[in-house]
Protein backbone atom coordinates (compact mmCIF):
# COMPACT_ATOMS: atom_id res chain seq x y z
CA UNK A 1 0.00 0.00 0.00
CA UNK A 2 2.84 2.36 0.65
CA UNK A 3 4.06 1.93 -2.91
CA UNK A 4 0.67 2.92 -4.33
CA UNK A 5 0.61 6.03 -2.19
CA UNK A 6 4.06 7.04 -3.38
CA UNK A 7 3.16 6.54 -7.03
CA UNK A 8 -0.13 8.38 -6.83
CA UNK A 9 1.35 11.25 -4.86
CA UNK A 10 4.28 11.77 -7.21
CA UNK A 11 4.25 14.83 -9.44
CA UNK A 12 4.24 13.15 -12.82
CA UNK A 13 3.50 15.41 -15.79
CA UNK A 14 0.31 15.00 -17.78
CA UNK A 15 0.57 13.23 -21.10
CA UNK A 16 -1.34 16.08 -22.75
CA UNK A 17 -0.99 19.82 -22.73
CA UNK A 18 -3.71 21.84 -21.05
CA UNK A 19 -2.63 24.95 -22.96
CA UNK A 20 -2.80 23.45 -26.44
CA UNK A 21 -6.06 22.95 -28.28
CA UNK A 22 -6.24 21.32 -31.69
CA UNK A 23 -9.45 21.32 -33.65
CA UNK A 24 -10.77 18.15 -35.20
CA UNK A 25 -10.50 19.77 -38.64
CA UNK A 26 -6.83 20.58 -38.08
CA UNK A 27 -6.16 17.09 -36.80
CA UNK A 28 -7.81 15.54 -39.86
CA UNK A 29 -5.89 17.81 -42.24
CA UNK A 30 -2.61 16.91 -40.61
CA UNK A 31 -3.47 13.22 -40.83
CA UNK A 32 -4.22 13.58 -44.54
CA UNK A 33 -0.93 15.41 -45.11
CA UNK A 34 0.95 12.72 -43.22
CA UNK A 35 -0.71 9.96 -45.23
CA UNK A 36 0.09 11.75 -48.49
CA UNK A 37 3.74 12.28 -47.50
CA UNK A 38 4.03 8.65 -46.46
CA UNK A 39 2.73 7.57 -49.86
CA UNK A 40 5.19 9.87 -51.65
CA UNK A 41 8.09 8.41 -49.70
CA UNK A 42 6.91 4.89 -50.48
CA UNK A 43 6.65 5.75 -54.18
CA UNK A 44 10.09 7.31 -54.16
CA UNK A 45 11.54 4.27 -52.45
CA UNK A 46 10.01 1.98 -55.10
CA UNK A 47 11.28 4.18 -57.91
CA UNK A 48 14.73 4.14 -56.39
CA UNK A 49 14.71 0.35 -56.21
CA UNK A 50 13.64 0.12 -59.86
CA UNK A 51 16.32 2.61 -60.88
CA UNK A 52 18.92 0.67 -58.92
CA UNK A 53 17.96 -2.55 -60.70
CA UNK A 54 18.18 -0.92 -64.12
CA UNK A 55 21.62 0.50 -63.32
CA UNK A 56 22.85 -2.91 -62.11
CA UNK A 57 21.57 -4.65 -65.22
CA UNK A 58 23.40 -2.19 -67.50
CA UNK A 59 26.77 -3.01 -66.00
mmCIF file of the N, C-alpha and C atoms, coordinates in Angstrom:
data_MODEL
# 
_entry.id   MODEL 
# 
loop_
_atom_site.group_PDB 
_atom_site.id 
_atom_site.type_symbol 
_atom_site.label_atom_id 
_atom_site.label_alt_id 
_atom_site.label_comp_id 
_atom_site.label_asym_id 
_atom_site.label_entity_id 
_atom_site.label_seq_id 
_atom_site.pdbx_PDB_ins_code 
_atom_site.Cartn_x 
_atom_site.Cartn_y 
_atom_site.Cartn_z 
_atom_site.occupancy 
_atom_site.B_iso_or_equiv 
_atom_site.pdbx_formal_charge 
_atom_site.auth_seq_id 
_atom_site.auth_comp_id 
_atom_site.auth_asym_id 
_atom_site.auth_atom_id 
_atom_site.pdbx_PDB_model_num 
ATOM 1   N N  . UNK A 1 1  ? 0.814   -1.202 0.000   1.00 0.00 ? 1  UNK A N  1 
ATOM 2   C CA . UNK A 1 1  ? 0.000   0.000  0.000   1.00 0.00 ? 1  UNK A CA 1 
ATOM 3   C C  . UNK A 1 1  ? 0.849   1.253  0.000   1.00 0.00 ? 1  UNK A C  1 
ATOM 4   N N  . UNK A 1 2  ? 1.973   1.185  0.623   1.00 0.00 ? 2  UNK A N  1 
ATOM 5   C CA . UNK A 1 2  ? 2.844   2.359  0.651   1.00 0.00 ? 2  UNK A CA 1 
ATOM 6   C C  . UNK A 1 2  ? 3.336   2.711  -0.751  1.00 0.00 ? 2  UNK A C  1 
ATOM 7   N N  . UNK A 1 3  ? 3.582   1.701  -1.550  1.00 0.00 ? 3  UNK A N  1 
ATOM 8   C CA . UNK A 1 3  ? 4.064   1.930  -2.910  1.00 0.00 ? 3  UNK A CA 1 
ATOM 9   C C  . UNK A 1 3  ? 2.999   2.665  -3.711  1.00 0.00 ? 3  UNK A C  1 
ATOM 10  N N  . UNK A 1 4  ? 1.765   2.257  -3.615  1.00 0.00 ? 4  UNK A N  1 
ATOM 11  C CA . UNK A 1 4  ? 0.671   2.916  -4.332  1.00 0.00 ? 4  UNK A CA 1 
ATOM 12  C C  . UNK A 1 4  ? 0.550   4.368  -3.925  1.00 0.00 ? 4  UNK A C  1 
ATOM 13  N N  . UNK A 1 5  ? 0.699   4.645  -2.661  1.00 0.00 ? 5  UNK A N  1 
ATOM 14  C CA . UNK A 1 5  ? 0.605   6.029  -2.190  1.00 0.00 ? 5  UNK A CA 1 
ATOM 15  C C  . UNK A 1 5  ? 1.735   6.868  -2.772  1.00 0.00 ? 5  UNK A C  1 
ATOM 16  N N  . UNK A 1 6  ? 2.924   6.296  -2.838  1.00 0.00 ? 6  UNK A N  1 
ATOM 17  C CA . UNK A 1 6  ? 4.065   7.037  -3.382  1.00 0.00 ? 6  UNK A CA 1 
ATOM 18  C C  . UNK A 1 6  ? 3.869   7.327  -4.860  1.00 0.00 ? 6  UNK A C  1 
ATOM 19  N N  . UNK A 1 7  ? 3.376   6.354  -5.597  1.00 0.00 ? 7  UNK A N  1 
ATOM 20  C CA . UNK A 1 7  ? 3.162   6.541  -7.033  1.00 0.00 ? 7  UNK A CA 1 
ATOM 21  C C  . UNK A 1 7  ? 2.071   7.569  -7.286  1.00 0.00 ? 7  UNK A C  1 
ATOM 22  N N  . UNK A 1 8  ? 0.980   7.457  -6.589  1.00 0.00 ? 8  UNK A N  1 
ATOM 23  C CA . UNK A 1 8  ? -0.127  8.379  -6.829  1.00 0.00 ? 8  UNK A CA 1 
ATOM 24  C C  . UNK A 1 8  ? 0.179   9.780  -6.333  1.00 0.00 ? 8  UNK A C  1 
ATOM 25  N N  . UNK A 1 9  ? 1.031   9.920  -5.376  1.00 0.00 ? 9  UNK A N  1 
ATOM 26  C CA . UNK A 1 9  ? 1.347   11.250 -4.857  1.00 0.00 ? 9  UNK A CA 1 
ATOM 27  C C  . UNK A 1 9  ? 2.509   11.911 -5.594  1.00 0.00 ? 9  UNK A C  1 
ATOM 28  N N  . UNK A 1 10 ? 3.166   11.173 -6.478  1.00 0.00 ? 10 UNK A N  1 
ATOM 29  C CA . UNK A 1 10 ? 4.282   11.768 -7.213  1.00 0.00 ? 10 UNK A CA 1 
ATOM 30  C C  . UNK A 1 10 ? 3.776   12.825 -8.185  1.00 0.00 ? 10 UNK A C  1 
ATOM 31  N N  . UNK A 1 11 ? 4.618   13.731 -8.543  1.00 0.00 ? 11 UNK A N  1 
ATOM 32  C CA . UNK A 1 11 ? 4.251   14.831 -9.437  1.00 0.00 ? 11 UNK A CA 1 
ATOM 33  C C  . UNK A 1 11 ? 4.635   14.497 -10.866 1.00 0.00 ? 11 UNK A C  1 
ATOM 34  N N  . UNK A 1 12 ? 3.961   13.524 -11.442 1.00 0.00 ? 12 UNK A N  1 
ATOM 35  C CA . UNK A 1 12 ? 4.242   13.152 -12.824 1.00 0.00 ? 12 UNK A CA 1 
ATOM 36  C C  . UNK A 1 12 ? 3.518   14.108 -13.756 1.00 0.00 ? 12 UNK A C  1 
ATOM 37  N N  . UNK A 1 13 ? 4.150   14.478 -14.852 1.00 0.00 ? 13 UNK A N  1 
ATOM 38  C CA . UNK A 1 13 ? 3.496   15.407 -15.786 1.00 0.00 ? 13 UNK A CA 1 
ATOM 39  C C  . UNK A 1 13 ? 2.359   14.725 -16.542 1.00 0.00 ? 13 UNK A C  1 
ATOM 40  N N  . UNK A 1 14 ? 1.413   15.522 -16.975 1.00 0.00 ? 14 UNK A N  1 
ATOM 41  C CA . UNK A 1 14 ? 0.313   15.001 -17.776 1.00 0.00 ? 14 UNK A CA 1 
ATOM 42  C C  . UNK A 1 14 ? 0.819   14.592 -19.151 1.00 0.00 ? 14 UNK A C  1 
ATOM 43  N N  . UNK A 1 15 ? 0.167   13.662 -19.772 1.00 0.00 ? 15 UNK A N  1 
ATOM 44  C CA . UNK A 1 15 ? 0.574   13.233 -21.104 1.00 0.00 ? 15 UNK A CA 1 
ATOM 45  C C  . UNK A 1 15 ? -0.005  14.137 -22.180 1.00 0.00 ? 15 UNK A C  1 
ATOM 46  N N  . UNK A 1 16 ? -0.781  15.123 -21.808 1.00 0.00 ? 16 UNK A N  1 
ATOM 47  C CA . UNK A 1 16 ? -1.336  16.079 -22.753 1.00 0.00 ? 16 UNK A CA 1 
ATOM 48  C C  . UNK A 1 16 ? -1.081  17.485 -22.237 1.00 0.00 ? 16 UNK A C  1 
ATOM 49  N N  . UNK A 1 17 ? -1.215  18.438 -23.101 1.00 0.00 ? 17 UNK A N  1 
ATOM 50  C CA . UNK A 1 17 ? -0.992  19.823 -22.726 1.00 0.00 ? 17 UNK A CA 1 
ATOM 51  C C  . UNK A 1 17 ? -2.337  20.493 -22.484 1.00 0.00 ? 17 UNK A C  1 
ATOM 52  N N  . UNK A 1 18 ? -2.469  21.126 -21.361 1.00 0.00 ? 18 UNK A N  1 
ATOM 53  C CA . UNK A 1 18 ? -3.711  21.835 -21.048 1.00 0.00 ? 18 UNK A CA 1 
ATOM 54  C C  . UNK A 1 18 ? -3.792  23.161 -21.787 1.00 0.00 ? 18 UNK A C  1 
ATOM 55  N N  . UNK A 1 19 ? -2.668  23.666 -22.267 1.00 0.00 ? 19 UNK A N  1 
ATOM 56  C CA . UNK A 1 19 ? -2.631  24.951 -22.960 1.00 0.00 ? 19 UNK A CA 1 
ATOM 57  C C  . UNK A 1 19 ? -2.862  24.823 -24.457 1.00 0.00 ? 19 UNK A C  1 
ATOM 58  N N  . UNK A 1 20 ? -2.739  23.635 -24.988 1.00 0.00 ? 20 UNK A N  1 
ATOM 59  C CA . UNK A 1 20 ? -2.799  23.451 -26.436 1.00 0.00 ? 20 UNK A CA 1 
ATOM 60  C C  . UNK A 1 20 ? -4.128  22.831 -26.842 1.00 0.00 ? 20 UNK A C  1 
ATOM 61  N N  . UNK A 1 21 ? -4.790  23.470 -27.780 1.00 0.00 ? 21 UNK A N  1 
ATOM 62  C CA . UNK A 1 21 ? -6.060  22.951 -28.277 1.00 0.00 ? 21 UNK A CA 1 
ATOM 63  C C  . UNK A 1 21 ? -5.935  22.771 -29.789 1.00 0.00 ? 21 UNK A C  1 
ATOM 64  N N  . UNK A 1 22 ? -6.282  21.604 -30.264 1.00 0.00 ? 22 UNK A N  1 
ATOM 65  C CA . UNK A 1 22 ? -6.243  21.316 -31.693 1.00 0.00 ? 22 UNK A CA 1 
ATOM 66  C C  . UNK A 1 22 ? -7.655  20.965 -32.130 1.00 0.00 ? 22 UNK A C  1 
ATOM 67  N N  . UNK A 1 23 ? -8.105  21.617 -33.162 1.00 0.00 ? 23 UNK A N  1 
ATOM 68  C CA . UNK A 1 23 ? -9.452  21.323 -33.655 1.00 0.00 ? 23 UNK A CA 1 
ATOM 69  C C  . UNK A 1 23 ? -9.462  19.997 -34.389 1.00 0.00 ? 23 UNK A C  1 
ATOM 70  N N  . UNK A 1 24 ? -10.629 19.418 -34.479 1.00 0.00 ? 24 UNK A N  1 
ATOM 71  C CA . UNK A 1 24 ? -10.773 18.154 -35.197 1.00 0.00 ? 24 UNK A CA 1 
ATOM 72  C C  . UNK A 1 24 ? -10.426 18.345 -36.667 1.00 0.00 ? 24 UNK A C  1 
ATOM 73  N N  . UNK A 1 25 ? -10.807 19.474 -37.234 1.00 0.00 ? 25 UNK A N  1 
ATOM 74  C CA . UNK A 1 25 ? -10.496 19.769 -38.637 1.00 0.00 ? 25 UNK A CA 1 
ATOM 75  C C  . UNK A 1 25 ? -8.989  19.798 -38.853 1.00 0.00 ? 25 UNK A C  1 
ATOM 76  N N  . UNK A 1 26 ? -8.286  20.489 -37.982 1.00 0.00 ? 26 UNK A N  1 
ATOM 77  C CA . UNK A 1 26 ? -6.830  20.585 -38.084 1.00 0.00 ? 26 UNK A CA 1 
ATOM 78  C C  . UNK A 1 26 ? -6.187  19.205 -37.935 1.00 0.00 ? 26 UNK A C  1 
ATOM 79  N N  . UNK A 1 27 ? -6.683  18.431 -37.006 1.00 0.00 ? 27 UNK A N  1 
ATOM 80  C CA . UNK A 1 27 ? -6.156  17.085 -36.796 1.00 0.00 ? 27 UNK A CA 1 
ATOM 81  C C  . UNK A 1 27 ? -6.354  16.224 -38.038 1.00 0.00 ? 27 UNK A C  1 
ATOM 82  N N  . UNK A 1 28 ? -7.533  16.302 -38.632 1.00 0.00 ? 28 UNK A N  1 
ATOM 83  C CA . UNK A 1 28 ? -7.811  15.541 -39.858 1.00 0.00 ? 28 UNK A CA 1 
ATOM 84  C C  . UNK A 1 28 ? -6.938  15.997 -41.017 1.00 0.00 ? 28 UNK A C  1 
ATOM 85  N N  . UNK A 1 29 ? -6.751  17.293 -41.162 1.00 0.00 ? 29 UNK A N  1 
ATOM 86  C CA . UNK A 1 29 ? -5.895  17.812 -42.240 1.00 0.00 ? 29 UNK A CA 1 
ATOM 87  C C  . UNK A 1 29 ? -4.464  17.333 -42.073 1.00 0.00 ? 29 UNK A C  1 
ATOM 88  N N  . UNK A 1 30 ? -3.978  17.370 -40.854 1.00 0.00 ? 30 UNK A N  1 
ATOM 89  C CA . UNK A 1 30 ? -2.611  16.908 -40.605 1.00 0.00 ? 30 UNK A CA 1 
ATOM 90  C C  . UNK A 1 30 ? -2.476  15.417 -40.873 1.00 0.00 ? 30 UNK A C  1 
ATOM 91  N N  . UNK A 1 31 ? -3.507  14.662 -40.555 1.00 0.00 ? 31 UNK A N  1 
ATOM 92  C CA . UNK A 1 31 ? -3.474  13.225 -40.828 1.00 0.00 ? 31 UNK A CA 1 
ATOM 93  C C  . UNK A 1 31 ? -3.439  12.967 -42.330 1.00 0.00 ? 31 UNK A C  1 
ATOM 94  N N  . UNK A 1 32 ? -4.218  13.730 -43.089 1.00 0.00 ? 32 UNK A N  1 
ATOM 95  C CA . UNK A 1 32 ? -4.218  13.577 -44.541 1.00 0.00 ? 32 UNK A CA 1 
ATOM 96  C C  . UNK A 1 32 ? -2.859  13.949 -45.135 1.00 0.00 ? 32 UNK A C  1 
ATOM 97  N N  . UNK A 1 33 ? -2.259  15.017 -44.632 1.00 0.00 ? 33 UNK A N  1 
ATOM 98  C CA . UNK A 1 33 ? -0.926  15.412 -45.106 1.00 0.00 ? 33 UNK A CA 1 
ATOM 99  C C  . UNK A 1 33 ? 0.095   14.321 -44.806 1.00 0.00 ? 33 UNK A C  1 
ATOM 100 N N  . UNK A 1 34 ? 0.018   13.780 -43.608 1.00 0.00 ? 34 UNK A N  1 
ATOM 101 C CA . UNK A 1 34 ? 0.945   12.719 -43.220 1.00 0.00 ? 34 UNK A CA 1 
ATOM 102 C C  . UNK A 1 34 ? 0.787   11.502 -44.120 1.00 0.00 ? 34 UNK A C  1 
ATOM 103 N N  . UNK A 1 35 ? -0.446  11.112 -44.377 1.00 0.00 ? 35 UNK A N  1 
ATOM 104 C CA . UNK A 1 35 ? -0.711  9.960  -45.232 1.00 0.00 ? 35 UNK A CA 1 
ATOM 105 C C  . UNK A 1 35 ? -0.176  10.208 -46.639 1.00 0.00 ? 35 UNK A C  1 
ATOM 106 N N  . UNK A 1 36 ? -0.394  11.402 -47.159 1.00 0.00 ? 36 UNK A N  1 
ATOM 107 C CA . UNK A 1 36 ? 0.089   11.752 -48.493 1.00 0.00 ? 36 UNK A CA 1 
ATOM 108 C C  . UNK A 1 36 ? 1.617   11.709 -48.545 1.00 0.00 ? 36 UNK A C  1 
ATOM 109 N N  . UNK A 1 37 ? 2.278   12.279 -47.544 1.00 0.00 ? 37 UNK A N  1 
ATOM 110 C CA . UNK A 1 37 ? 3.744   12.276 -47.504 1.00 0.00 ? 37 UNK A CA 1 
ATOM 111 C C  . UNK A 1 37 ? 4.282   10.860 -47.390 1.00 0.00 ? 37 UNK A C  1 
ATOM 112 N N  . UNK A 1 38 ? 3.608   10.041 -46.608 1.00 0.00 ? 38 UNK A N  1 
ATOM 113 C CA . UNK A 1 38 ? 4.028   8.654  -46.458 1.00 0.00 ? 38 UNK A CA 1 
ATOM 114 C C  . UNK A 1 38 ? 3.941   7.918  -47.797 1.00 0.00 ? 38 UNK A C  1 
ATOM 115 N N  . UNK A 1 39 ? 2.900   8.185  -48.544 1.00 0.00 ? 39 UNK A N  1 
ATOM 116 C CA . UNK A 1 39 ? 2.732   7.568  -49.859 1.00 0.00 ? 39 UNK A CA 1 
ATOM 117 C C  . UNK A 1 39 ? 3.815   8.050  -50.826 1.00 0.00 ? 39 UNK A C  1 
ATOM 118 N N  . UNK A 1 40 ? 4.137   9.340  -50.781 1.00 0.00 ? 40 UNK A N  1 
ATOM 119 C CA . UNK A 1 40 ? 5.190   9.874  -51.645 1.00 0.00 ? 40 UNK A CA 1 
ATOM 120 C C  . UNK A 1 40 ? 6.534   9.223  -51.345 1.00 0.00 ? 40 UNK A C  1 
ATOM 121 N N  . UNK A 1 41 ? 6.828   9.038  -50.088 1.00 0.00 ? 41 UNK A N  1 
ATOM 122 C CA . UNK A 1 41 ? 8.086   8.407  -49.701 1.00 0.00 ? 41 UNK A CA 1 
ATOM 123 C C  . UNK A 1 41 ? 8.116   6.960  -50.170 1.00 0.00 ? 41 UNK A C  1 
ATOM 124 N N  . UNK A 1 42 ? 6.994   6.283  -50.018 1.00 0.00 ? 42 UNK A N  1 
ATOM 125 C CA . UNK A 1 42 ? 6.914   4.894  -50.481 1.00 0.00 ? 42 UNK A CA 1 
ATOM 126 C C  . UNK A 1 42 ? 7.120   4.821  -51.989 1.00 0.00 ? 42 UNK A C  1 
ATOM 127 N N  . UNK A 1 43 ? 6.491   5.721  -52.726 1.00 0.00 ? 43 UNK A N  1 
ATOM 128 C CA . UNK A 1 43 ? 6.650   5.751  -54.182 1.00 0.00 ? 43 UNK A CA 1 
ATOM 129 C C  . UNK A 1 43 ? 8.099   6.037  -54.563 1.00 0.00 ? 43 UNK A C  1 
ATOM 130 N N  . UNK A 1 44 ? 8.702   6.967  -53.881 1.00 0.00 ? 44 UNK A N  1 
ATOM 131 C CA . UNK A 1 44 ? 10.091  7.311  -54.158 1.00 0.00 ? 44 UNK A CA 1 
ATOM 132 C C  . UNK A 1 44 ? 11.006  6.132  -53.871 1.00 0.00 ? 44 UNK A C  1 
ATOM 133 N N  . UNK A 1 45 ? 10.741  5.442  -52.797 1.00 0.00 ? 45 UNK A N  1 
ATOM 134 C CA . UNK A 1 45 ? 11.542  4.269  -52.452 1.00 0.00 ? 45 UNK A CA 1 
ATOM 135 C C  . UNK A 1 45 ? 11.418  3.203  -53.538 1.00 0.00 ? 45 UNK A C  1 
ATOM 136 N N  . UNK A 1 46 ? 10.209  2.967  -54.022 1.00 0.00 ? 46 UNK A N  1 
ATOM 137 C CA . UNK A 1 46 ? 10.007  1.978  -55.095 1.00 0.00 ? 46 UNK A CA 1 
ATOM 138 C C  . UNK A 1 46 ? 10.701  2.407  -56.385 1.00 0.00 ? 46 UNK A C  1 
ATOM 139 N N  . UNK A 1 47 ? 10.612  3.678  -56.707 1.00 0.00 ? 47 UNK A N  1 
ATOM 140 C CA . UNK A 1 47 ? 11.283  4.182  -57.914 1.00 0.00 ? 47 UNK A CA 1 
ATOM 141 C C  . UNK A 1 47 ? 12.795  4.031  -57.787 1.00 0.00 ? 47 UNK A C  1 
ATOM 142 N N  . UNK A 1 48 ? 13.302  4.278  -56.612 1.00 0.00 ? 48 UNK A N  1 
ATOM 143 C CA . UNK A 1 48 ? 14.734  4.141  -56.394 1.00 0.00 ? 48 UNK A CA 1 
ATOM 144 C C  . UNK A 1 48 ? 15.172  2.692  -56.568 1.00 0.00 ? 48 UNK A C  1 
ATOM 145 N N  . UNK A 1 49 ? 14.375  1.767  -56.056 1.00 0.00 ? 49 UNK A N  1 
ATOM 146 C CA . UNK A 1 49 ? 14.706  0.348  -56.212 1.00 0.00 ? 49 UNK A CA 1 
ATOM 147 C C  . UNK A 1 49 ? 14.694  -0.056 -57.683 1.00 0.00 ? 49 UNK A C  1 
ATOM 148 N N  . UNK A 1 50 ? 13.707  0.425  -58.421 1.00 0.00 ? 50 UNK A N  1 
ATOM 149 C CA . UNK A 1 50 ? 13.643  0.122  -59.857 1.00 0.00 ? 50 UNK A CA 1 
ATOM 150 C C  . UNK A 1 50 ? 14.846  0.721  -60.586 1.00 0.00 ? 50 UNK A C  1 
ATOM 151 N N  . UNK A 1 51 ? 15.180  1.939  -60.258 1.00 0.00 ? 51 UNK A N  1 
ATOM 152 C CA . UNK A 1 51 ? 16.320  2.612  -60.876 1.00 0.00 ? 51 UNK A CA 1 
ATOM 153 C C  . UNK A 1 51 ? 17.602  1.847  -60.566 1.00 0.00 ? 51 UNK A C  1 
ATOM 154 N N  . UNK A 1 52 ? 17.727  1.414  -59.339 1.00 0.00 ? 52 UNK A N  1 
ATOM 155 C CA . UNK A 1 52 ? 18.916  0.669  -58.922 1.00 0.00 ? 52 UNK A CA 1 
ATOM 156 C C  . UNK A 1 52 ? 19.041  -0.634 -59.718 1.00 0.00 ? 52 UNK A C  1 
ATOM 157 N N  . UNK A 1 53 ? 17.931  -1.313 -59.919 1.00 0.00 ? 53 UNK A N  1 
ATOM 158 C CA . UNK A 1 53 ? 17.957  -2.555 -60.699 1.00 0.00 ? 53 UNK A CA 1 
ATOM 159 C C  . UNK A 1 53 ? 18.351  -2.301 -62.138 1.00 0.00 ? 53 UNK A C  1 
ATOM 160 N N  . UNK A 1 54 ? 17.854  -1.222 -62.722 1.00 0.00 ? 54 UNK A N  1 
ATOM 161 C CA . UNK A 1 54 ? 18.179  -0.919 -64.124 1.00 0.00 ? 54 UNK A CA 1 
ATOM 162 C C  . UNK A 1 54 ? 19.650  -0.541 -64.258 1.00 0.00 ? 54 UNK A C  1 
ATOM 163 N N  . UNK A 1 55 ? 20.203  0.134  -63.287 1.00 0.00 ? 55 UNK A N  1 
ATOM 164 C CA . UNK A 1 55 ? 21.619  0.503  -63.316 1.00 0.00 ? 55 UNK A CA 1 
ATOM 165 C C  . UNK A 1 55 ? 22.469  -0.766 -63.209 1.00 0.00 ? 55 UNK A C  1 
ATOM 166 N N  . UNK A 1 56 ? 22.087  -1.658 -62.291 1.00 0.00 ? 56 UNK A N  1 
ATOM 167 C CA . UNK A 1 56 ? 22.852  -2.909 -62.111 1.00 0.00 ? 56 UNK A CA 1 
ATOM 168 C C  . UNK A 1 56 ? 22.806  -3.781 -63.362 1.00 0.00 ? 56 UNK A C  1 
ATOM 169 N N  . UNK A 1 57 ? 21.684  -3.798 -64.035 1.00 0.00 ? 57 UNK A N  1 
ATOM 170 C CA . UNK A 1 57 ? 21.571  -4.652 -65.222 1.00 0.00 ? 57 UNK A CA 1 
ATOM 171 C C  . UNK A 1 57 ? 22.363  -4.096 -66.402 1.00 0.00 ? 57 UNK A C  1 
ATOM 172 N N  . UNK A 1 58 ? 22.637  -2.789 -66.403 1.00 0.00 ? 58 UNK A N  1 
ATOM 173 C CA . UNK A 1 58 ? 23.398  -2.191 -67.499 1.00 0.00 ? 58 UNK A CA 1 
ATOM 174 C C  . UNK A 1 58 ? 24.904  -2.423 -67.364 1.00 0.00 ? 58 UNK A C  1 
ATOM 175 N N  . UNK A 1 59 ? 25.330  -2.797 -66.186 1.00 0.00 ? 59 UNK A N  1 
ATOM 176 C CA . UNK A 1 59 ? 26.774  -3.007 -66.005 1.00 0.00 ? 59 UNK A CA 1 
ATOM 177 C C  . UNK A 1 59 ? 27.140  -4.423 -66.043 1.00 0.00 ? 59 UNK A C  1 
# 
